[in-house]
Amino acid sequence: MTAEGFLEGRRLQMARGVLLQCIMGGYPPARFYGSDDGDLALVAEPSMIHPLPWSDEPRALAICDADELSGESSNLSTRGQLKKVIARYAARGLVPVVATELEFFVFAPNTDPTQPFRPPVGLDGRREDGQSAFSVSSNNGLRPFFNEVYKCMAALGLPRDTFMHEMGVSQFEINLLHGDPLLLADQTFLFKHLLKEVALKHGLTVVCMAKPLAHTPGSSMHIHQSLVENATGKNVFNDENGQPTAMFRHFIGGQQAGMADFTALFAPNVNSYQRLCHPYASPNNACWSHDNRAAGLRIPASSPVARRVENRLPGADANPYLAIAASLAAGLHGIEHELEPTEAIQGEFEVPDNLSLPCTLHAALERLKRSQLAKELFGQEFIEGYIASKTMELTSFFDEITPWERRVLAAQA
């Protein structure tokens, strides 16, 4: 909308069904979002109104809550769902603290989607060949792009912890500083938007697919989680001697109890399961471990004050609001019901059947459909609407025949 209209406080309204629009642009039946498809109000978050530093013309972006016209948060809003989870913690005198690690690829423009992505030509005139993982000079060929990314992050108030080249060809990772879950979700969303916009200015393409390249590690969005007392700021995962508490165990138990039911929320696309079924440190299990990257739930090596639980299941393609909400909601469920986790695993291990997770989008949606826990924590309207939208996407995928099928199966008897 115009700056004048925004500054006058003019209300911006949007059809309720837009919150269930699928990625191809269509909508599930109207019964999933109200037969009248009435309006929602988009209410800007005052702290999340940002002039866009990469724009040649003056423009601003405002992150909004989607509220019913009666004033309450819409059940279909993922940002609203996260706020509800945070409020449930607050009622217990607890404050969640999270951080996200986001991986992404930087590619040359891909005008033909039937062809694989390719790394861009760097300042040295060459394309990266995959030998730059964790190198201190690995992004020199993309220095102008990254310099603008850093400047735009600073202009948007996005503090960064570390930036590194990851294991994939032209793959990178940023660690955002830990803090309030809603703030981190907003920052993760803003950072992904920033990446894509700045890349276009530099003739590049940023891809946050979970698995854009075959035979290459995928891109994750690991979520680090801890809890502190609202009154004291003390990490409740530690006792007075710096040892793990019962609340720490119960949080892990809740994470384990929810991971299979919530897999479709952490891995929302067909491509998500390419990453999970070819692990490369992207574990498709609900095991937990002390500093073992093969476990879906990892306790990083740290001092007691920084004791936290890392959920390694979400991919870079996950909705940050929904992924953080689902992970925290599962942990709170464990605390409320005093769930005990399994024994921690170490070294190489076989995943027990009860800790394995769905390995296709179809299986994940079927599991979510049967989940009473998901409906209890997020409401039946949201879960049924989410499944309806994702089912449309899955059906669209099955409507296409892949090059592999033509190449391998056409000659079969």
C-alpha positions in Angstrom: 0.0 0.0 0.0 1.1 3.6 -0.3 3.2 5.1 2.5 0.5 7.8 3.0 -2.2 5.2 3.5 0.0 3.2 5.9 1.0 6.3 8.0 -2.7 7.3 8.1 -3.4 4.0 9.8 -5.6 2.7 7.0 -6.5 -0.9 7.7 -5.3 -3.4 5.2 -7.5 -6.4 4.7 -7.0 -9.7 3.0 -9.1 -12.7 2.2 -8.9 -15.4 4.9 -8.2 -18.1 2.3 -4.9 -16.5 1.3 -3.3 -18.1 4.5 -3.9 -21.5 2.9 -2.8 -20.7 -0.6 -0.6 -23.5 -1.9 2.7 -22.9 -3.5 1.3 -23.3 -7.0 -1.2 -20.5 -6.3 -4.4 -22.4 -5.8 -6.6 -22.9 -2.8 -8.2 -25.9 -1.0 -12.0 -26.0 -0.8 -13.5 -23.0 1.0 -14.7 -25.2 4.0 -11.1 -25.2 5.2 -11.0 -21.4 5.7 -14.7 -20.5 6.2 -17.3 -20.8 3.5 -17.7 -17.0 3.1 -13.9 -16.5 2.7 -14.2 -13.3 4.7 -11.5 -10.8 5.4 -8.6 -10.7 7.9 -6.9 -7.6 9.1 -3.2 -7.3 8.6 -1.8 -5.5 11.6 1.7 -4.3 11.3 4.2 -5.2 14.1 5.6 -1.8 15.1 9.1 -3.1 15.6 9.1 -4.9 12.3 8.6 -2.0 9.8 11.8 -1.8 7.7 12.9 0.5 4.9 14.4 -1.9 2.3 18.1 -0.9 1.8 18.5 -2.8 -1.5 15.6 -1.0 -3.2 16.5 1.8 -5.6 13.0 3.3 -5.0 12.0 4.1 -1.4 10.1 1.0 -0.2 9.4 -0.5 3.2 8.3 -3.9 4.4 6.1 -4.4 7.4 5.7 -7.8 9.0 2.1 -8.2 10.1 -0.1 -10.3 12.3 -3.2 -11.8 10.6 -6.1 -11.0 12.9 -9.8 -11.8 12.6 -11.9 -8.6 12.2 -13.1 -9.3 15.7 -9.6 -8.7 17.0 -8.3 -12.1 17.9 -5.4 -13.8 16.1 -6.5 -16.0 13.2 -6.1 -19.7 13.8 -4.6 -20.0 10.3 -1.7 -17.6 11.0 1.6 -19.3 11.6 2.9 -16.2 13.4 -0.2 -16.2 15.5 0.4 -19.9 16.3 4.0 -19.1 17.5 2.7 -16.2 19.7 0.2 -18.6 21.4 3.0 -21.1 22.2 5.1 -18.4 23.7 2.1 -17.2 25.8 1.7 -20.8 27.1 5.3 -20.7 28.3 4.8 -17.3 29.9 1.8 -18.6 31.9 4.3 -21.0 33.5 6.8 -18.2 34.2 9.1 -19.4 31.4 10.7 -17.7 28.4 11.9 -19.8 25.5 15.2 -18.7 23.9 16.0 -19.9 20.4 18.5 -19.5 17.6 18.3 -20.6 14.0 21.1 -21.8 11.7 20.1 -21.3 8.1 21.8 -22.9 5.1 21.3 -21.8 1.5 22.9 -22.1 -2.0 24.0 -19.3 -4.3 23.6 -20.3 -7.9 23.8 -18.8 -11.4 20.4 -17.9 -12.9 18.5 -21.1 -13.8 16.2 -20.3 -16.8 15.5 -23.9 -17.6 14.1 -25.9 -14.6 14.8 -29.2 -16.4 18.5 -28.5 -16.0 20.5 -28.8 -12.7 21.5 -25.7 -10.8 25.0 -24.5 -11.4 27.3 -22.4 -9.2 27.9 -18.8 -10.4 31.0 -17.6 -12.2 33.2 -15.9 -9.5 35.5 -12.9 -9.7 38.3 -15.3 -10.8 36.2 -16.3 -13.9 35.6 -19.9 -12.7 32.7 -21.8 -11.1 33.3 -23.4 -7.8 33.8 -27.2 -8.0 32.9 -28.1 -4.4 36.3 -28.0 -2.7 35.7 -24.9 -0.6 33.9 -26.2 2.4 34.8 -24.2 5.5 37.5 -22.3 3.6 38.4 -18.8 4.8 38.6 -17.7 1.1 35.7 -19.7 -0.2 33.3 -16.8 -0.9 35.8 -14.4 -2.4 34.4 -15.0 -5.8 31.1 -13.7 -4.5 32.5 -10.9 -2.3 30.4 -8.1 -3.8 27.2 -10.0 -3.2 28.1 -10.9 0.4 29.3 -7.4 1.1 25.9 -6.0 0.2 24.2 -8.8 2.2 26.2 -7.8 5.3 25.3 -4.1 4.8 21.6 -4.8 4.3 21.6 -7.0 7.4 23.0 -4.1 9.4 20.5 -1.7 8.0 17.6 -4.1 8.9 19.0 -4.7 12.4 19.7 -8.3 11.8 22.7 -9.3 14.1 24.7 -12.2 12.7 26.9 -14.6 14.7 28.9 -16.5 12.1 28.9 -16.9 8.4 30.6 -19.9 6.7 30.9 -21.9 3.5 29.1 -25.2 4.1 29.8 -28.6 2.6 27.8 -28.2 -0.6 28.9 -26.5 -3.9 28.3 -22.8 -3.4 26.4 -23.5 -0.1 26.6 -21.2 2.9 25.3 -21.0 6.4 24.4 -18.1 8.8 23.9 -18.4 12.5 21.6 -15.8 13.9 22.0 -14.7 17.5 19.8 -16.4 20.1 16.9 -14.5 21.5 13.1 -14.2 21.6 11.4 -16.9 19.4 9.1 -14.5 17.6 12.0 -12.1 17.0 14.1 -14.9 15.6 11.3 -16.1 13.3 10.9 -12.6 12.0 14.6 -12.3 11.5 14.9 -15.6 9.7 12.0 -14.6 7.4 13.6 -11.2 6.7 17.0 -12.7 6.1 15.7 -15.2 3.5 13.8 -12.3 1.7 16.9 -10.2 1.9 19.1 -12.9 0.4 16.9 -13.4 -2.6 16.4 -9.7 -3.3 20.1 -8.9 -3.1 21.0 -11.9 -5.2 18.8 -10.7 -8.0 20.6 -7.3 -8.0 23.9 -9.2 -8.5 22.6 -11.5 -11.2 22.5 -14.5 -8.9 19.9 -16.9 -7.6 19.6 -17.8 -3.9 17.9 -21.2 -3.3 16.5 -22.3 0.0 15.2 -25.6 -1.2 16.0 -28.5 1.2 17.9 -30.4 -1.5 18.6 -28.5 -4.7 21.5 -30.7 -5.9 21.9 -34.4 -6.1 24.8 -36.1 -4.4 25.3 -33.0 -2.3 24.3 -32.1 1.3 21.0 -30.4 1.7 20.1 -27.2 3.5 18.8 -27.2 7.0 17.4 -24.8 9.5 18.5 -26.2 12.8 16.7 -24.7 15.8 18.5 -24.3 19.1 16.2 -24.1 22.2 16.6 -23.3 25.8 14.3 -22.0 28.6 14.9 -19.4 31.2 12.8 -18.3 34.2 11.1 -15.0 33.5 11.8 -13.7 37.0 15.5 -14.6 37.2 16.7 -15.3 33.7 18.1 -18.6 34.9 18.4 -21.5 32.4 16.0 -24.0 33.8 17.7 -26.9 32.1 20.4 -26.7 34.9 20.1 -27.2 38.6 22.2 -25.3 41.2 25.1 -27.6 40.5 25.0 -27.1 36.8 23.6 -30.5 36.2 20.6 -31.3 33.8 17.2 -30.9 35.4 14.0 -33.0 35.2 12.6 -30.1 33.1 15.5 -30.6 30.6 14.6 -34.3 30.3 10.9 -33.6 30.0 11.6 -31.1 27.2 13.5 -33.7 25.3 10.8 -36.3 26.0 8.2 -33.9 24.5 10.4 -33.3 21.4 10.7 -37.0 20.9 6.9 -37.5 21.3 6.1 -34.8 18.7 8.7 -35.2 16.0 7.0 -37.9 13.9 3.6 -36.2 14.2 5.1 -32.8 13.3 7.4 -34.0 10.5 5.2 -32.4 7.9 5.5 -29.1 9.7 9.4 -29.3 9.8 9.7 -30.8 6.3 6.8 -29.2 4.3 7.7 -30.1 0.7 8.3 -33.1 -1.5 11.9 -32.0 -1.9 12.3 -31.9 1.9 12.5 -35.7 2.0 15.4 -35.8 -0.5 17.4 -34.1 2.2 16.2 -36.4 5.0 16.5 -39.7 3.1 20.1 -38.9 2.0 21.2 -37.8 5.4 24.6 -36.0 5.2 24.2 -35.0 8.9 20.4 -34.4 8.3 19.0 -37.1 10.5 15.5 -38.4 10.0 15.0 -39.7 13.5 13.8 -38.7 17.0 16.9 -40.0 18.8 18.8 -37.7 21.1 22.4 -37.5 21.9 25.2 -35.4 23.4 27.0 -33.8 20.5 26.2 -36.5 17.9 25.1 -35.0 14.6 23.5 -38.3 13.5 20.7 -37.7 16.1 17.6 -35.7 15.3 17.9 -34.0 18.7 21.5 -33.0 19.6 22.7 -31.5 22.9 25.7 -29.3 21.7 28.9 -29.3 23.8 28.6 -26.2 25.9 28.9 -24.8 29.4 25.9 -25.4 31.7 24.6 -21.9 31.3 24.3 -22.5 27.5 22.7 -25.9 27.8 20.2 -26.2 25.0 18.4 -28.7 22.7 19.1 -28.5 18.9 16.3 -29.8 16.7 18.1 -30.9 13.5 15.0 -32.0 11.5 13.8 -28.7 9.9 15.0 -27.8 6.5 15.8 -24.4 5.0 12.4 -24.6 3.2 10.5 -24.7 6.5 8.3 -21.8 7.6 10.3 -20.4 10.5 7.2 -19.4 12.5 5.7 -22.8 12.2 8.9 -24.8 12.7 9.8 -22.9 15.9 6.2 -23.1 17.1 6.0 -26.9 16.6 9.4 -27.5 18.2 8.6 -25.4 21.3 5.1 -26.8 21.6 6.4 -30.3 21.6 8.9 -29.4 24.4 6.2 -27.8 26.5 4.0 -30.9 26.0 6.8 -32.9 27.5 7.1 -30.6 30.5 3.4 -30.5 31.1 3.1 -34.3 31.0 6.5 -35.0 32.6 7.5 -37.2 29.6 10.8 -39.1 30.0 13.1 -39.4 27.0 14.7 -42.6 25.8 18.3 -43.3 26.6 20.8 -41.0 24.8 22.6 -42.6 21.9 26.3 -42.2 21.1 28.5 -43.3 18.2 27.1 -45.2 15.3 23.6 -46.5 16.0 20.6 -48.2 14.5 17.4 -46.1 14.7 14.7 -48.0 16.7 11.4 -48.3 14.9 9.6 -46.2 17.5 12.1 -43.3 16.8 12.0 -43.4 13.0 10.2 -40.6 11.2 8.1 -40.4 8.0 10.3 -40.4 4.9 7.9 -39.0 2.3 5.5 -36.1 2.3 2.6 -38.4 1.8 3.6 -40.5 4.9 4.2 -37.3 6.9 0.7 -35.9 6.0 -0.9 -39.2 6.9 0.8 -39.1 10.3 -0.2 -35.5 10.8 -3.8 -36.4 9.8 -4.0 -39.0 12.6 -2.3 -36.8 15.2 -4.5 -35.8 18.1 -1.5 -34.1 19.6 -1.2 -31.7 16.6 -4.9 -30.8 16.8 -4.7 -30.3 20.5 -1.7 -28.0 20.2 -2.5 -26.1 17.0 -6.3 -26.5 16.7 -8.2 -28.6 14.2 -8.9 -25.7 11.8 -5.2 -25.1 11.3 -4.1 -28.7 11.0 -6.9 -29.7 8.6 -6.3 -26.5 6.5 -2.5 -27.2 6.4 -3.1 -30.8 5.3 -5.5 -29.7 2.6 -3.1 -27.2 1.1 -0.1 -29.6 1.3 -2.2 -32.4 -0.3 -2.8 -30.1 -3.3 0.9 -29.6 -3.7 1.6 -33.3 -3.4 -1.1 -34.0 -6.0 0.4 -31.4 -8.4 3.9 -33.1 -8.0 2.4 -36.5 -8.9 0.8 -34.9 -12.0 4.3 -34.6 -13.6 6.5 -37.4 -14.9 10.2 -36.9 -14.0 13.2 -37.2 -16.3 14.3 -40.2 -14.2 11.1 -42.1 -15.0 11.4 -41.4 -18.7 15.1 -42.2 -18.8 15.0 -45.4 -16.7 11.5 -46.9 -17.1 10.6 -46.2 -20.7 12.6 -49.1 -22.0 11.3 -51.6 -19.4 9.0 -54.4 -20.5 
